[in-house]
Amino acid sequence: MSGAEFLSLAIDLSFVIIMASIAMGFYRIAKGPTFGDRVVALDMMTMSIMAFCGLYAIFAEDQSFLDPAVVLALIGFLTTLALARFAERREHGDDDEGRAE
């Protein structure tokens, strides 16, 4: 097996694995059961889509697909941060609201 054949096989297998992880993330978002499970599944799906962008950049031999992966990483980080803050406020109640900081 040559290097090009092995790379092609590895890319194809990686696409299947990434699609399976995205499907599992969708399942966990739909089933829950808790808000935390859904947040973690959303973060996992974000990472999987970033991996897909990187893998497609290798497959297409075009580096322009890496830019959306970087943007998605930034948006995913901020989304996870915002959802964690929301969950913390929801868990502790809004007892610190209205307090001067």
PyMOL commands that set and color helices and strands:
alter all, ss='L'
color gray80, all
select helices_A, chain A and resi 3-31+35-60+63-92
alter helices_A, ss='H'
color red, helices_A
deselect
rebuild
show_as cartoon
